[in-house]
Amino acid sequence: MSRQVCCNAAVCVLLMAPDSSVLLFERAESPYGLIPIVGHLDDHSADDVAALAEATQQVTPDLRHLAPIASVWLDGRCDRVTTERAGHQWMVLAAPVPGALTVAGTSTVVRPRWTGRDEIQRLAERTVAFAAGAVTDMEWELLPGLDPTCALLLSATPAFPLVTLPADDRELVASLAAGPTLPASSAREERANEVWERALDGAGDRL
């Protein structure tokens, strides 16, 4: 079977519970990481239609109140055939979920969970630590943070802030999202030391 060609357009749907938590899933296989509902635009006629189609593959309600909150281009690898620049024009949409929601995993995503904003920020910081080399591949597979592209997306929505990343951290995560090549070992070691120092300072503040 031939591989699909990347359309360079994608959607991200943030399902919001009444307590402002967001529905996230774990990727079932590499590249590991936690993601909201994401998918390619493909042959749908509009971003919101594509988002609705993608969302209803993984949740049961008819989601008809999708509000666009950001549109951003991000360089990034894709498991489809890339004919032009590797990356996607992302449309990020939010949808309130007023009541109970039946959620199921799929062959590609598992363990759906409602995740509060503080936890989403911590997951993004773990992604930074992984990009810096302070988290090993095995540690990441066992306990992943946010998918790098999603960490960038959620830090690029000023009207709906979920993640805060300093410029240096965004650059590290962007390098991770763009492809398998990570920063040079000396640079990664330096950034890993910075990440560990910040983590230790934070732990000291909590003691």
ChimeraX commands (.cxc) that place a marker at each C-alpha (Angstrom):
marker #1 position 0.00,0.00,0.00 radius 0.5
marker #1 position 1.40,3.41,-0.98 radius 0.5
marker #1 position 1.86,6.02,1.75 radius 0.5
marker #1 position -0.41,9.06,1.83 radius 0.5
marker #1 position 1.00,12.39,0.75 radius 0.5
marker #1 position 1.10,15.10,3.41 radius 0.5
marker #1 position -1.26,18.00,2.67 radius 0.5
marker #1 position 0.78,20.37,4.91 radius 0.5
marker #1 position -2.39,21.37,6.79 radius 0.5
marker #1 position -3.57,20.06,10.15 radius 0.5
marker #1 position -6.06,20.68,12.92 radius 0.5
marker #1 position -5.83,20.47,16.70 radius 0.5
marker #1 position -9.03,20.22,18.77 radius 0.5
marker #1 position -8.94,21.17,22.46 radius 0.5
marker #1 position -11.90,19.62,24.25 radius 0.5
marker #1 position -12.50,21.67,27.39 radius 0.5
marker #1 position -14.27,20.31,30.48 radius 0.5
marker #1 position -16.19,22.66,32.82 radius 0.5
marker #1 position -13.15,22.75,35.16 radius 0.5
marker #1 position -10.97,23.96,32.22 radius 0.5
marker #1 position -9.11,20.65,31.93 radius 0.5
marker #1 position -8.22,19.47,28.41 radius 0.5
marker #1 position -8.58,15.99,26.93 radius 0.5
marker #1 position -5.19,14.45,26.12 radius 0.5
marker #1 position -4.17,11.05,24.77 radius 0.5
marker #1 position -0.88,9.13,24.78 radius 0.5
marker #1 position 0.57,8.08,21.46 radius 0.5
marker #1 position 0.57,4.27,21.34 radius 0.5
marker #1 position 3.86,4.11,19.45 radius 0.5
marker #1 position 6.91,6.20,18.58 radius 0.5
marker #1 position 7.15,9.17,18.51 radius 0.5
marker #1 position 5.75,8.99,22.05 radius 0.5
marker #1 position 4.09,11.95,23.73 radius 0.5
marker #1 position 0.75,13.29,24.92 radius 0.5
marker #1 position -1.49,15.00,22.38 radius 0.5
marker #1 position -4.96,16.53,22.13 radius 0.5
marker #1 position -7.09,15.50,19.16 radius 0.5
marker #1 position -5.00,16.18,16.05 radius 0.5
marker #1 position -5.16,15.24,12.41 radius 0.5
marker #1 position -4.52,16.28,8.80 radius 0.5
marker #1 position -6.94,18.52,6.93 radius 0.5
marker #1 position -6.93,16.11,3.96 radius 0.5
marker #1 position -9.91,16.46,1.64 radius 0.5
marker #1 position -12.28,18.22,4.06 radius 0.5
marker #1 position -13.62,21.53,2.84 radius 0.5
marker #1 position -12.76,23.60,5.93 radius 0.5
marker #1 position -10.62,23.41,9.04 radius 0.5
marker #1 position -13.59,23.15,11.39 radius 0.5
marker #1 position -15.10,20.29,9.36 radius 0.5
marker #1 position -11.79,18.44,9.47 radius 0.5
marker #1 position -11.55,19.05,13.21 radius 0.5
marker #1 position -15.04,17.72,13.76 radius 0.5
marker #1 position -14.29,14.63,11.68 radius 0.5
marker #1 position -11.07,14.02,13.59 radius 0.5
marker #1 position -12.70,14.55,16.98 radius 0.5
marker #1 position -15.63,12.26,16.37 radius 0.5
marker #1 position -13.26,9.38,15.61 radius 0.5
marker #1 position -12.21,9.43,19.27 radius 0.5
marker #1 position -15.19,10.84,21.20 radius 0.5
marker #1 position -18.90,10.22,20.98 radius 0.5
marker #1 position -20.75,13.57,21.06 radius 0.5
marker #1 position -21.64,15.64,18.01 radius 0.5
marker #1 position -19.27,18.58,18.49 radius 0.5
marker #1 position -20.80,21.56,16.75 radius 0.5
marker #1 position -19.34,24.45,18.73 radius 0.5
marker #1 position -15.72,24.62,17.63 radius 0.5
marker #1 position -14.12,28.03,18.20 radius 0.5
marker #1 position -10.91,28.88,16.29 radius 0.5
marker #1 position -8.24,30.25,18.63 radius 0.5
marker #1 position -5.01,30.17,16.59 radius 0.5
marker #1 position -3.53,29.50,13.17 radius 0.5
marker #1 position 0.22,28.90,13.00 radius 0.5
marker #1 position 2.80,27.28,10.72 radius 0.5
marker #1 position 5.18,24.82,12.40 radius 0.5
marker #1 position 8.04,22.97,10.77 radius 0.5
marker #1 position 7.91,19.32,11.68 radius 0.5
marker #1 position 8.37,15.76,10.54 radius 0.5
marker #1 position 5.40,13.81,9.22 radius 0.5
marker #1 position 4.83,10.09,8.80 radius 0.5
marker #1 position 3.34,10.81,5.38 radius 0.5
marker #1 position 5.24,11.47,2.16 radius 0.5
marker #1 position 6.40,15.10,2.11 radius 0.5
marker #1 position 6.59,16.71,-1.31 radius 0.5
marker #1 position 7.30,20.29,-0.23 radius 0.5
marker #1 position 8.50,21.89,2.99 radius 0.5
marker #1 position 8.18,19.52,5.96 radius 0.5
marker #1 position 5.62,20.99,8.33 radius 0.5
marker #1 position 1.99,21.98,8.70 radius 0.5
marker #1 position -0.26,25.00,8.80 radius 0.5
marker #1 position -2.12,24.31,12.04 radius 0.5
marker #1 position -5.60,25.49,12.94 radius 0.5
marker #1 position -6.25,25.21,16.68 radius 0.5
marker #1 position -9.88,25.04,17.78 radius 0.5
marker #1 position -11.52,24.72,21.20 radius 0.5
marker #1 position -14.81,23.04,22.03 radius 0.5
marker #1 position -16.55,23.15,25.43 radius 0.5
marker #1 position -17.84,19.85,26.76 radius 0.5
marker #1 position -20.77,20.63,29.05 radius 0.5
marker #1 position -21.30,17.18,30.55 radius 0.5
marker #1 position -20.19,13.57,30.61 radius 0.5
marker #1 position -18.17,12.41,27.64 radius 0.5
marker #1 position -17.47,8.88,26.48 radius 0.5
marker #1 position -13.90,8.66,25.26 radius 0.5
marker #1 position -12.12,5.73,23.69 radius 0.5
marker #1 position -8.58,5.08,22.61 radius 0.5
marker #1 position -7.72,3.98,19.10 radius 0.5
marker #1 position -4.96,1.96,17.48 radius 0.5
marker #1 position -2.72,5.04,17.56 radius 0.5
marker #1 position -3.68,6.75,20.84 radius 0.5
marker #1 position -4.39,5.28,24.28 radius 0.5
marker #1 position -5.15,6.26,27.88 radius 0.5
marker #1 position -7.34,9.34,27.35 radius 0.5
marker #1 position -7.25,11.66,30.35 radius 0.5
marker #1 position -8.58,15.04,31.42 radius 0.5
marker #1 position -5.55,17.19,32.20 radius 0.5
marker #1 position -5.51,20.45,34.16 radius 0.5
marker #1 position -3.51,23.49,33.07 radius 0.5
marker #1 position -0.84,23.10,35.76 radius 0.5
marker #1 position -0.24,19.51,34.68 radius 0.5
marker #1 position -0.10,20.53,31.00 radius 0.5
marker #1 position 2.62,23.04,31.89 radius 0.5
marker #1 position 4.55,20.34,33.77 radius 0.5
marker #1 position 4.25,18.01,30.77 radius 0.5
marker #1 position 5.63,20.76,28.52 radius 0.5
marker #1 position 8.57,21.24,30.89 radius 0.5
marker #1 position 9.28,17.51,30.68 radius 0.5
marker #1 position 9.35,17.88,26.89 radius 0.5
marker #1 position 11.95,20.62,27.30 radius 0.5
marker #1 position 13.98,18.34,29.58 radius 0.5
marker #1 position 13.82,15.55,26.99 radius 0.5
marker #1 position 14.89,17.91,24.22 radius 0.5
marker #1 position 17.80,19.05,26.39 radius 0.5
marker #1 position 18.92,15.50,27.13 radius 0.5
marker #1 position 17.95,15.55,30.81 radius 0.5
marker #1 position 15.42,12.75,30.16 radius 0.5
marker #1 position 16.57,9.57,28.41 radius 0.5
marker #1 position 14.73,7.87,25.57 radius 0.5
marker #1 position 13.69,5.04,27.90 radius 0.5
marker #1 position 12.46,7.45,30.59 radius 0.5
marker #1 position 10.49,9.34,27.97 radius 0.5
marker #1 position 8.86,6.18,26.61 radius 0.5
marker #1 position 7.80,5.16,30.13 radius 0.5
marker #1 position 6.64,8.64,31.17 radius 0.5
marker #1 position 6.33,10.99,28.20 radius 0.5
marker #1 position 5.62,14.70,28.25 radius 0.5
marker #1 position 3.74,16.65,25.62 radius 0.5
marker #1 position 4.39,15.78,22.01 radius 0.5
marker #1 position 6.93,18.42,20.88 radius 0.5
marker #1 position 4.71,19.84,18.15 radius 0.5
marker #1 position 1.78,20.06,20.55 radius 0.5
marker #1 position 3.94,21.77,23.16 radius 0.5
marker #1 position 4.77,24.40,20.55 radius 0.5
marker #1 position 1.14,24.72,19.50 radius 0.5
marker #1 position -0.11,25.19,23.05 radius 0.5
marker #1 position 2.52,27.86,23.65 radius 0.5
marker #1 position 1.50,29.72,20.47 radius 0.5
marker #1 position -2.11,30.49,21.41 radius 0.5
marker #1 position -1.98,33.91,23.15 radius 0.5
marker #1 position -5.77,34.17,23.22 radius 0.5
marker #1 position -5.94,30.85,25.04 radius 0.5
marker #1 position -2.65,30.30,26.91 radius 0.5
marker #1 position -2.04,26.75,28.13 radius 0.5
marker #1 position 1.77,26.52,28.04 radius 0.5
marker #1 position 4.51,29.07,28.69 radius 0.5
marker #1 position 7.92,28.38,27.16 radius 0.5
marker #1 position 10.89,30.79,27.17 radius 0.5
marker #1 position 12.44,31.44,23.76 radius 0.5
marker #1 position 15.44,29.14,24.42 radius 0.5
marker #1 position 13.13,26.29,25.43 radius 0.5
marker #1 position 10.93,26.83,22.36 radius 0.5
marker #1 position 14.02,26.60,20.16 radius 0.5
marker #1 position 15.02,23.29,21.76 radius 0.5
marker #1 position 11.54,21.82,21.41 radius 0.5
marker #1 position 11.26,23.08,17.82 radius 0.5
marker #1 position 14.49,21.25,16.96 radius 0.5
marker #1 position 13.03,18.07,18.44 radius 0.5
marker #1 position 9.75,18.50,16.57 radius 0.5
marker #1 position 11.40,19.27,13.24 radius 0.5
marker #1 position 13.28,16.00,12.92 radius 0.5
marker #1 position 15.36,13.26,14.50 radius 0.5
marker #1 position 18.51,15.38,14.65 radius 0.5
marker #1 position 19.00,16.82,18.14 radius 0.5
marker #1 position 21.32,19.70,19.14 radius 0.5
marker #1 position 25.03,18.89,19.36 radius 0.5
marker #1 position 26.00,16.91,22.45 radius 0.5
marker #1 position 27.89,19.79,24.09 radius 0.5
marker #1 position 24.93,22.13,23.63 radius 0.5
marker #1 position 22.53,19.46,24.87 radius 0.5
marker #1 position 24.70,18.88,27.94 radius 0.5
marker #1 position 24.75,22.60,28.72 radius 0.5
marker #1 position 20.98,22.88,28.32 radius 0.5
marker #1 position 20.46,19.71,30.37 radius 0.5
marker #1 position 22.42,21.30,33.22 radius 0.5
marker #1 position 20.25,24.41,32.98 radius 0.5
marker #1 position 17.07,22.31,33.07 radius 0.5
marker #1 position 18.29,20.32,36.09 radius 0.5
marker #1 position 19.27,23.51,37.93 radius 0.5
marker #1 position 15.81,24.97,37.35 radius 0.5
marker #1 position 14.19,21.73,38.54 radius 0.5
marker #1 position 16.33,21.66,41.69 radius 0.5
marker #1 position 15.60,25.32,42.43 radius 0.5
marker #1 position 11.88,24.61,42.08 radius 0.5
marker #1 position 12.14,21.57,44.36 radius 0.5
marker #1 position 13.93,23.67,46.96 radius 0.5
marker #1 position 11.18,26.27,46.86 radius 0.5
marker #1 position 8.60,23.59,47.59 radius 0.5
marker #1 position 10.48,22.17,50.62 radius 0.5
marker link #1:1,2 radius 0.2
marker link #1:2,3 radius 0.2
marker link #1:3,4 radius 0.2
marker link #1:4,5 radius 0.2
marker link #1:5,6 radius 0.2
marker link #1:6,7 radius 0.2
marker link #1:7,8 radius 0.2
marker link #1:8,9 radius 0.2
marker link #1:9,10 radius 0.2
marker link #1:10,11 radius 0.2
marker link #1:11,12 radius 0.2
marker link #1:12,13 radius 0.2
marker link #1:13,14 radius 0.2
marker link #1:14,15 radius 0.2
marker link #1:15,16 radius 0.2
marker link #1:16,17 radius 0.2
marker link #1:17,18 radius 0.2
marker link #1:18,19 radius 0.2
marker link #1:19,20 radius 0.2
marker link #1:20,21 radius 0.2
marker link #1:21,22 radius 0.2
marker link #1:22,23 radius 0.2
marker link #1:23,24 radius 0.2
marker link #1:24,25 radius 0.2
marker link #1:25,26 radius 0.2
marker link #1:26,27 radius 0.2
marker link #1:27,28 radius 0.2
marker link #1:28,29 radius 0.2
marker link #1:29,30 radius 0.2
marker link #1:30,31 radius 0.2
marker link #1:31,32 radius 0.2
marker link #1:32,33 radius 0.2
marker link #1:33,34 radius 0.2
marker link #1:34,35 radius 0.2
marker link #1:35,36 radius 0.2
marker link #1:36,37 radius 0.2
marker link #1:37,38 radius 0.2
marker link #1:38,39 radius 0.2
marker link #1:39,40 radius 0.2
marker link #1:40,41 radius 0.2
marker link #1:41,42 radius 0.2
marker link #1:42,43 radius 0.2
marker link #1:43,44 radius 0.2
marker link #1:44,45 radius 0.2
marker link #1:45,46 radius 0.2
marker link #1:46,47 radius 0.2
marker link #1:47,48 radius 0.2
marker link #1:48,49 radius 0.2
marker link #1:49,50 radius 0.2
marker link #1:50,51 radius 0.2
marker link #1:51,52 radius 0.2
marker link #1:52,53 radius 0.2
marker link #1:53,54 radius 0.2
marker link #1:54,55 radius 0.2
marker link #1:55,56 radius 0.2
marker link #1:56,57 radius 0.2
marker link #1:57,58 radius 0.2
marker link #1:58,59 radius 0.2
marker link #1:59,60 radius 0.2
marker link #1:60,61 radius 0.2
marker link #1:61,62 radius 0.2
marker link #1:62,63 radius 0.2
marker link #1:63,64 radius 0.2
marker link #1:64,65 radius 0.2
marker link #1:65,66 radius 0.2
marker link #1:66,67 radius 0.2
marker link #1:67,68 radius 0.2
marker link #1:68,69 radius 0.2
marker link #1:69,70 radius 0.2
marker link #1:70,71 radius 0.2
marker link #1:71,72 radius 0.2
marker link #1:72,73 radius 0.2
marker link #1:73,74 radius 0.2
marker link #1:74,75 radius 0.2
marker link #1:75,76 radius 0.2
marker link #1:76,77 radius 0.2
marker link #1:77,78 radius 0.2
marker link #1:78,79 radius 0.2
marker link #1:79,80 radius 0.2
marker link #1:80,81 radius 0.2
marker link #1:81,82 radius 0.2
marker link #1:82,83 radius 0.2
marker link #1:83,84 radius 0.2
marker link #1:84,85 radius 0.2
marker link #1:85,86 radius 0.2
marker link #1:86,87 radius 0.2
marker link #1:87,88 radius 0.2
marker link #1:88,89 radius 0.2
marker link #1:89,90 radius 0.2
marker link #1:90,91 radius 0.2
marker link #1:91,92 radius 0.2
marker link #1:92,93 radius 0.2
marker link #1:93,94 radius 0.2
marker link #1:94,95 radius 0.2
marker link #1:95,96 radius 0.2
marker link #1:96,97 radius 0.2
marker link #1:97,98 radius 0.2
marker link #1:98,99 radius 0.2
marker link #1:99,100 radius 0.2
marker link #1:100,101 radius 0.2
marker link #1:101,102 radius 0.2
marker link #1:102,103 radius 0.2
marker link #1:103,104 radius 0.2
marker link #1:104,105 radius 0.2
marker link #1:105,106 radius 0.2
marker link #1:106,107 radius 0.2
marker link #1:107,108 radius 0.2
marker link #1:108,109 radius 0.2
marker link #1:109,110 radius 0.2
marker link #1:110,111 radius 0.2
marker link #1:111,112 radius 0.2
marker link #1:112,113 radius 0.2
marker link #1:113,114 radius 0.2
marker link #1:114,115 radius 0.2
marker link #1:115,116 radius 0.2
marker link #1:116,117 radius 0.2
marker link #1:117,118 radius 0.2
marker link #1:118,119 radius 0.2
marker link #1:119,120 radius 0.2
marker link #1:120,121 radius 0.2
marker link #1:121,122 radius 0.2
marker link #1:122,123 radius 0.2
marker link #1:123,124 radius 0.2
marker link #1:124,125 radius 0.2
marker link #1:125,126 radius 0.2
marker link #1:126,127 radius 0.2
marker link #1:127,128 radius 0.2
marker link #1:128,129 radius 0.2
marker link #1:129,130 radius 0.2
marker link #1:130,131 radius 0.2
marker link #1:131,132 radius 0.2
marker link #1:132,133 radius 0.2
marker link #1:133,134 radius 0.2
marker link #1:134,135 radius 0.2
marker link #1:135,136 radius 0.2
marker link #1:136,137 radius 0.2
marker link #1:137,138 radius 0.2
marker link #1:138,139 radius 0.2
marker link #1:139,140 radius 0.2
marker link #1:140,141 radius 0.2
marker link #1:141,142 radius 0.2
marker link #1:142,143 radius 0.2
marker link #1:143,144 radius 0.2
marker link #1:144,145 radius 0.2
marker link #1:145,146 radius 0.2
marker link #1:146,147 radius 0.2
marker link #1:147,148 radius 0.2
marker link #1:148,149 radius 0.2
marker link #1:149,150 radius 0.2
marker link #1:150,151 radius 0.2
marker link #1:151,152 radius 0.2
marker link #1:152,153 radius 0.2
marker link #1:153,154 radius 0.2
marker link #1:154,155 radius 0.2
marker link #1:155,156 radius 0.2
marker link #1:156,157 radius 0.2
marker link #1:157,158 radius 0.2
marker link #1:158,159 radius 0.2
marker link #1:159,160 radius 0.2
marker link #1:160,161 radius 0.2
marker link #1:161,162 radius 0.2
marker link #1:162,163 radius 0.2
marker link #1:163,164 radius 0.2
marker link #1:164,165 radius 0.2
marker link #1:165,166 radius 0.2
marker link #1:166,167 radius 0.2
marker link #1:167,168 radius 0.2
marker link #1:168,169 radius 0.2
marker link #1:169,170 radius 0.2
marker link #1:170,171 radius 0.2
marker link #1:171,172 radius 0.2
marker link #1:172,173 radius 0.2
marker link #1:173,174 radius 0.2
marker link #1:174,175 radius 0.2
marker link #1:175,176 radius 0.2
marker link #1:176,177 radius 0.2
marker link #1:177,178 radius 0.2
marker link #1:178,179 radius 0.2
marker link #1:179,180 radius 0.2
marker link #1:180,181 radius 0.2
marker link #1:181,182 radius 0.2
marker link #1:182,183 radius 0.2
marker link #1:183,184 radius 0.2
marker link #1:184,185 radius 0.2
marker link #1:185,186 radius 0.2
marker link #1:186,187 radius 0.2
marker link #1:187,188 radius 0.2
marker link #1:188,189 radius 0.2
marker link #1:189,190 radius 0.2
marker link #1:190,191 radius 0.2
marker link #1:191,192 radius 0.2
marker link #1:192,193 radius 0.2
marker link #1:193,194 radius 0.2
marker link #1:194,195 radius 0.2
marker link #1:195,196 radius 0.2
marker link #1:196,197 radius 0.2
marker link #1:197,198 radius 0.2
marker link #1:198,199 radius 0.2
marker link #1:199,200 radius 0.2
marker link #1:200,201 radius 0.2
marker link #1:201,202 radius 0.2
marker link #1:202,203 radius 0.2
marker link #1:203,204 radius 0.2
marker link #1:204,205 radius 0.2
marker link #1:205,206 radius 0.2
marker link #1:206,207 radius 0.2
view
